[in-house]
């Protein structure tokens, strides 16, 4: 959830390009499926620790 709010750290592209690409694709899919309309703070409160 934090990546959707704050985006994926760009430093990760240099240290682990595959992970960066995977996380970016996940964030893009999240927003394309309407995730931007969700209240991320409430979802984090519901998520298990």
Secondary structure, 3 states (H helix, E strand, C coil): CHHHHHCCCCHHHHHCHHHHHHHHHHHHHHHHCCHHHCCHHHHHHHCCC
